[in-house]
């Protein structure tokens, strides 16, 4: 199939064209700038990504995530939490665990580099551009490196098939942002740490963390106490918490025992 002049995820999807460029056109060096990055996008391109001999990923920042109360947010923490939220929202499956192991191993390779733009310095900086730059081809447009950007969203990306233009974009545009003073040069290790720290990673949990997780899983589905269930007595915060807990246990088991150390108000809770 010939390479199209533009990609709108309708006639041609970005996912299919990237695979074609890497696998069929032997474009094995890729510099990529994206406002957003999601792990699932890499998983869709995994086989093709493994063919790359050099991959530089520059993650930008969409102005939409800027909070109203502050001119800056901690981008490193934001993207770390964003990655963790992506992972924690997934049900635990062995297949997905294996996929996370593979992306960690992929990122650990020396020819794979990841940087975060706008993370350092006092002045807010936004890199909202999206560019996929190979040796002989370049794709510039609206698609982020996300599942929706690869296919699903209605996008518009222009495909340039002139090697001199791709080289100019790489040398005079990408390099400028790749080496910008605001860039976090060590973001790849932070991304790997975030993946390892998730429930799919290989980071060992302490016995205390396992205990807390067991408590959370045991009690997370309990109903909240409504306003009509509150006692008319004035209770201290820890007593109100005990009262709420007793109500939930009674709803679940039709009874409970209220027991605490002498002087902490167990009698008050039962009135």
TORZA-221872 format. One record per residue (C-alpha): y, x, z; residue in three letters; residue number from 0. Coordinates in steps of 0.5 Angstrom, whole numbers. Each point is the difference from the previous one (the first is absolute). Layout:
<rs>
+-------+-------+-------+---------+-----+
!     Y !     X !     Z ! residuo ! num !
+-------+-------+-------+---------+-----+
!     Y !     X !     Z !     Ala ! NUM !
...
+-------+-------+-------+---------+-----+
</rs>
This chain:
<rs>
+-------+-------+-------+---------+-----+
!     Y !     X !     Z ! residuo ! num !
+-------+-------+-------+---------+-----+
!     0 !     0 !     0 !     Unk !   0 !
!     7 !     3 !    -2 !     Unk !   1 !
!     5 !     1 !     6 !     Unk !   2 !
!     5 !    -5 !     0 !     Unk !   3 !
!     7 !     1 !     0 !     Unk !   4 !
!     1 !    -5 !     6 !     Unk !   5 !
!    -4 !    -2 !     6 !     Unk !   6 !
!     1 !    -7 !     3 !     Unk !   7 !
!    -6 !    -1 !     3 !     Unk !   8 !
!    -1 !    -6 !    -5 !     Unk !   9 !
!    -3 !     3 !    -6 !     Unk !  10 !
!    -1 !     6 !     3 !     Unk !  11 !
!    -1 !     2 !     7 !     Unk !  12 !
!     3 !     7 !     4 !     Unk !  13 !
!    -7 !     1 !     3 !     Unk !  14 !
!    -3 !     0 !    -7 !     Unk !  15 !
!     5 !     4 !    -3 !     Unk !  16 !
!     0 !     5 !     5 !     Unk !  17 !
!    -8 !     1 !     0 !     Unk !  18 !
!     1 !     0 !    -8 !     Unk !  19 !
!     5 !     6 !     1 !     Unk !  20 !
!    -4 !     4 !     5 !     Unk !  21 !
!    -7 !    -1 !    -3 !     Unk !  22 !
!     1 !    -1 !    -7 !     Unk !  23 !
!     6 !     4 !    -2 !     Unk !  24 !
!    -2 !     6 !     5 !     Unk !  25 !
!     7 !    -1 !     4 !     Unk !  26 !
!    -2 !     4 !     6 !     Unk !  27 !
!     6 !     1 !     3 !     Unk !  28 !
!     4 !    -5 !     3 !     Unk !  29 !
!     7 !     0 !     4 !     Unk !  30 !
!     1 !    -7 !     3 !     Unk !  31 !
!     6 !    -3 !     3 !     Unk !  32 !
!    -1 !    -7 !     4 !     Unk !  33 !
!     4 !    -5 !     4 !     Unk !  34 !
!    -6 !    -2 !     4 !     Unk !  35 !
!    -7 !     2 !     0 !     Unk !  36 !
!    -6 !    -3 !     2 !     Unk !  37 !
!    -7 !     2 !     1 !     Unk !  38 !
!    -4 !    -5 !    -4 !     Unk !  39 !
!     4 !     3 !    -6 !     Unk !  40 !
!    -3 !     6 !     1 !     Unk !  41 !
!    -7 !    -3 !     1 !     Unk !  42 !
!     1 !    -4 !    -7 !     Unk !  43 !
!     2 !     7 !    -3 !     Unk !  44 !
!    -5 !     4 !     4 !     Unk !  45 !
!    -5 !     3 !    -6 !     Unk !  46 !
!     6 !     1 !    -4 !     Unk !  47 !
!     4 !     4 !     5 !     Unk !  48 !
!    -6 !     4 !     1 !     Unk !  49 !
!     1 !     3 !    -7 !     Unk !  50 !
!     7 !     3 !     2 !     Unk !  51 !
!     1 !     7 !     1 !     Unk !  52 !
!     7 !    -1 !     3 !     Unk !  53 !
!     3 !    -6 !     3 !     Unk !  54 !
!     7 !     0 !     4 !     Unk !  55 !
!     1 !    -7 !     3 !     Unk !  56 !
!     7 !    -1 !     2 !     Unk !  57 !
!     1 !    -7 !     4 !     Unk !  58 !
!     7 !    -3 !     1 !     Unk !  59 !
!     3 !    -5 !     3 !     Unk !  60 !
!     2 !    -7 !    -2 !     Unk !  61 !
!     7 !    -2 !     3 !     Unk !  62 !
!    -3 !    -7 !     2 !     Unk !  63 !
!    -3 !     3 !     6 !     Unk !  64 !
!     6 !     3 !     3 !     Unk !  65 !
!     2 !    -4 !     6 !     Unk !  66 !
!     6 !    -4 !     1 !     Unk !  67 !
!     2 !     3 !     7 !     Unk !  68 !
!    -1 !     8 !    -2 !     Unk !  69 !
!     2 !     4 !    -6 !     Unk !  70 !
!    -7 !     4 !     1 !     Unk !  71 !
!    -7 !    -1 !     2 !     Unk !  72 !
!    -5 !     5 !     2 !     Unk !  73 !
!    -3 !     0 !    -7 !     Unk !  74 !
!    -6 !     5 !     2 !     Unk !  75 !
!    -2 !    -5 !     6 !     Unk !  76 !
!     1 !    -6 !    -5 !     Unk !  77 !
!    -4 !     2 !    -5 !     Unk !  78 !
!    -5 !     2 !     5 !     Unk !  79 !
!     0 !    -7 !     3 !     Unk !  80 !
!    -1 !    -3 !    -7 !     Unk !  81 !
!    -6 !     4 !    -2 !     Unk !  82 !
!    -3 !    -2 !     7 !     Unk !  83 !
!     2 !    -7 !    -1 !     Unk !  84 !
!    -4 !     0 !    -7 !     Unk !  85 !
!    -6 !     3 !     3 !     Unk !  86 !
!     0 !    -4 !     7 !     Unk !  87 !
!     1 !    -7 !    -4 !     Unk !  88 !
!    -7 !     2 !    -4 !     Unk !  89 !
!    -6 !    -3 !     3 !     Unk !  90 !
!    -5 !     6 !     2 !     Unk !  91 !
!    -5 !     1 !    -6 !     Unk !  92 !
!    -4 !     6 !    -1 !     Unk !  93 !
!     2 !     0 !    -7 !     Unk !  94 !
!     7 !     1 !     1 !     Unk !  95 !
!    -1 !     5 !     6 !     Unk !  96 !
!    -3 !     4 !    -6 !     Unk !  97 !
!     6 !    -1 !    -4 !     Unk !  98 !
!     5 !     2 !     5 !     Unk !  99 !
!    -5 !     7 !     1 !     Unk ! 100 !
!     1 !     1 !    -7 !     Unk ! 101 !
!     7 !    -1 !     0 !     Unk ! 102 !
!     1 !     5 !     6 !     Unk ! 103 !
!    -4 !     5 !    -4 !     Unk ! 104 !
!     4 !    -1 !    -6 !     Unk ! 105 !
!     6 !     1 !     3 !     Unk ! 106 !
!    -2 !     7 !     4 !     Unk ! 107 !
!    -1 !     3 !    -7 !     Unk ! 108 !
!     5 !     6 !    -1 !     Unk ! 109 !
!     2 !    -3 !    -7 !     Unk ! 110 !
!     2 !    -7 !     3 !     Unk ! 111 !
!     7 !     0 !     3 !     Unk ! 112 !
!     4 !    -6 !     3 !     Unk ! 113 !
!     7 !     0 !     3 !     Unk ! 114 !
!     5 !    -5 !     3 !     Unk ! 115 !
!     7 !    -1 !    -3 !     Unk ! 116 !
!     5 !    -2 !     4 !     Unk ! 117 !
!    -3 !     2 !     7 !     Unk ! 118 !
!     5 !     5 !     2 !     Unk ! 119 !
!     7 !     1 !     1 !     Unk ! 120 !
!     6 !    -4 !     3 !     Unk ! 121 !
!     2 !    -4 !    -7 !     Unk ! 122 !
!    -5 !    -6 !    -2 !     Unk ! 123 !
!    -3 !     2 !    -7 !     Unk ! 124 !
!    -4 !    -5 !    -4 !     Unk ! 125 !
!    -5 !     2 !    -6 !     Unk ! 126 !
!    -1 !    -7 !    -3 !     Unk ! 127 !
!    -2 !     3 !    -7 !     Unk ! 128 !
!    -8 !     0 !    -3 !     Unk ! 129 !
!    -2 !     5 !    -4 !     Unk ! 130 !
!    -7 !     3 !    -3 !     Unk ! 131 !
!     1 !     7 !    -3 !     Unk ! 132 !
!    -6 !     3 !    -4 !     Unk ! 133 !
!     1 !     6 !    -4 !     Unk ! 134 !
!     0 !    -4 !    -7 !     Unk ! 135 !
!     2 !    -7 !     3 !     Unk ! 136 !
!     5 !    -3 !     5 !     Unk ! 137 !
!     0 !    -7 !     2 !     Unk ! 138 !
!     7 !    -2 !     4 !     Unk ! 139 !
!     1 !    -8 !     2 !     Unk ! 140 !
!    -1 !    -4 !     6 !     Unk ! 141 !
!    -7 !     1 !     2 !     Unk ! 142 !
!    -2 !     3 !     7 !     Unk ! 143 !
!    -6 !     3 !     1 !     Unk ! 144 !
!    -3 !    -6 !     3 !     Unk ! 145 !
!    -6 !    -5 !    -2 !     Unk ! 146 !
!     6 !    -5 !    -2 !     Unk ! 147 !
!     3 !     5 !    -4 !     Unk ! 148 !
!    -6 !     2 !    -3 !     Unk ! 149 !
!    -1 !    -7 !    -2 !     Unk ! 150 !
!     2 !    -7 !     2 !     Unk ! 151 !
!     7 !     1 !     0 !     Unk ! 152 !
!     4 !    -1 !    -6 !     Unk ! 153 !
!     3 !     7 !    -1 !     Unk ! 154 !
!     4 !     3 !    -6 !     Unk ! 155 !
!    -2 !     8 !    -1 !     Unk ! 156 !
!     2 !     4 !    -6 !     Unk ! 157 !
!    -5 !     5 !    -2 !     Unk ! 158 !
!     3 !     6 !    -3 !     Unk ! 159 !
!    -5 !     4 !    -5 !     Unk ! 160 !
!     4 !     6 !    -1 !     Unk ! 161 !
!    -2 !     6 !     4 !     Unk ! 162 !
!     7 !     3 !     0 !     Unk ! 163 !
!     3 !    -6 !     4 !     Unk ! 164 !
!    -6 !     0 !     5 !     Unk ! 165 !
!     2 !     8 !     1 !     Unk ! 166 !
!     7 !    -2 !     1 !     Unk ! 167 !
!    -1 !    -5 !     5 !     Unk ! 168 !
!    -5 !     4 !     4 !     Unk ! 169 !
!     5 !     6 !     0 !     Unk ! 170 !
!     7 !    -3 !     0 !     Unk ! 171 !
!    -2 !    -7 !     4 !     Unk ! 172 !
!    -6 !     1 !     4 !     Unk ! 173 !
!     1 !     7 !     3 !     Unk ! 174 !
!     7 !    -2 !     2 !     Unk ! 175 !
!    -3 !    -6 !     5 !     Unk ! 176 !
!    -6 !     4 !     1 !     Unk ! 177 !
!     4 !     6 !     3 !     Unk ! 178 !
!     5 !    -4 !     3 !     Unk ! 179 !
!     2 !     2 !     7 !     Unk ! 180 !
!    -1 !    -7 !     3 !     Unk ! 181 !
!    -8 !     0 !    -2 !     Unk ! 182 !
!    -5 !     1 !     5 !     Unk ! 183 !
!    -4 !     6 !    -2 !     Unk ! 184 !
!    -6 !    -1 !     5 !     Unk ! 185 !
!    -1 !    -8 !    -2 !     Unk ! 186 !
!    -7 !     1 !    -3 !     Unk ! 187 !
!    -3 !     3 !     7 !     Unk ! 188 !
!     4 !    -6 !     4 !     Unk ! 189 !
!    -3 !    -5 !    -5 !     Unk ! 190 !
!    -7 !     3 !     1 !     Unk ! 191 !
!     1 !    -1 !     7 !     Unk ! 192 !
!     2 !    -7 !    -1 !     Unk ! 193 !
!    -7 !    -1 !    -4 !     Unk ! 194 !
!    -4 !     3 !     5 !     Unk ! 195 !
!     3 !    -3 !     6 !     Unk ! 196 !
!    -2 !    -7 !    -3 !     Unk ! 197 !
!    -6 !    -4 !     2 !     Unk ! 198 !
!    -3 !     3 !    -7 !     Unk ! 199 !
!     2 !     7 !     2 !     Unk ! 200 !
!    -4 !     6 !     3 !     Unk ! 201 !
!     4 !     1 !     6 !     Unk ! 202 !
!    -4 !    -1 !     7 !     Unk ! 203 !
!     2 !    -5 !     5 !     Unk ! 204 !
!     1 !     1 !     7 !     Unk ! 205 !
!    -4 !    -4 !     5 !     Unk ! 206 !
!     6 !    -3 !     3 !     Unk ! 207 !
!     2 !    -2 !    -8 !     Unk ! 208 !
!    -7 !    -3 !    -1 !     Unk ! 209 !
!     1 !    -4 !     7 !     Unk ! 210 !
!     7 !    -3 !    -2 !     Unk ! 211 !
!    -3 !    -2 !    -7 !     Unk ! 212 !
!    -6 !    -3 !     4 !     Unk ! 213 !
!     5 !    -4 !     4 !     Unk ! 214 !
!     4 !    -2 !    -6 !     Unk ! 215 !
!    -6 !    -3 !    -4 !     Unk ! 216 !
!    -2 !    -4 !     6 !     Unk ! 217 !
!     6 !    -3 !     2 !     Unk ! 218 !
!     4 !     0 !    -7 !     Unk ! 219 !
!    -2 !    -7 !    -2 !     Unk ! 220 !
!     2 !    -4 !     7 !     Unk ! 221 !
!     5 !    -5 !    -1 !     Unk ! 222 !
!     7 !     1 !     3 !     Unk ! 223 !
!     2 !    -4 !     6 !     Unk ! 224 !
!     5 !    -6 !    -2 !     Unk ! 225 !
!     6 !    -2 !     4 !     Unk ! 226 !
!    -4 !    -6 !     2 !     Unk ! 227 !
!    -5 !     4 !     4 !     Unk ! 228 !
!     5 !     4 !     4 !     Unk ! 229 !
!     1 !    -1 !     7 !     Unk ! 230 !
!     6 !    -3 !     4 !     Unk ! 231 !
!     0 !     6 !     5 !     Unk ! 232 !
!     4 !     6 !    -1 !     Unk ! 233 !
!    -5 !     6 !    -1 !     Unk ! 234 !
!     1 !     7 !    -1 !     Unk ! 235 !
!    -1 !     3 !    -7 !     Unk ! 236 !
!    -7 !     3 !     2 !     Unk ! 237 !
!    -2 !    -7 !     3 !     Unk ! 238 !
!     2 !    -4 !    -6 !     Unk ! 239 !
!    -4 !     4 !    -4 !     Unk ! 240 !
!    -6 !    -1 !     5 !     Unk ! 241 !
!     1 !    -7 !    -1 !     Unk ! 242 !
!     0 !     0 !    -7 !     Unk ! 243 !
!    -6 !     4 !     0 !     Unk ! 244 !
!    -3 !    -5 !     4 !     Unk ! 245 !
!     2 !    -6 !    -4 !     Unk ! 246 !
!    -3 !     3 !    -6 !     Unk ! 247 !
!    -7 !     1 !     4 !     Unk ! 248 !
!     0 !    -7 !     2 !     Unk ! 249 !
!     1 !    -2 !    -7 !     Unk ! 250 !
!    -6 !     4 !    -2 !     Unk ! 251 !
!    -5 !     0 !     5 !     Unk ! 252 !
!     2 !    -6 !     4 !     Unk ! 253 !
!     2 !     4 !     6 !     Unk ! 254 !
!     2 !     6 !     3 !     Unk ! 255 !
!     0 !     5 !     7 !     Unk ! 256 !
!     7 !     2 !     1 !     Unk ! 257 !
!     0 !     6 !     4 !     Unk ! 258 !
!     5 !     6 !     2 !     Unk ! 259 !
!     2 !     5 !     6 !     Unk ! 260 !
!     2 !    -4 !     6 !     Unk ! 261 !
!     8 !    -1 !     0 !     Unk ! 262 !
!     0 !    -1 !    -8 !     Unk ! 263 !
!     1 !    -7 !     0 !     Unk ! 264 !
!    -7 !    -3 !    -2 !     Unk ! 265 !
!     1 !    -6 !     4 !     Unk ! 266 !
!     6 !    -2 !    -4 !     Unk ! 267 !
!    -3 !     1 !    -7 !     Unk ! 268 !
!    -5 !    -6 !     2 !     Unk ! 269 !
!     5 !    -5 !     3 !     Unk ! 270 !
+-------+-------+-------+---------+-----+
</rs>
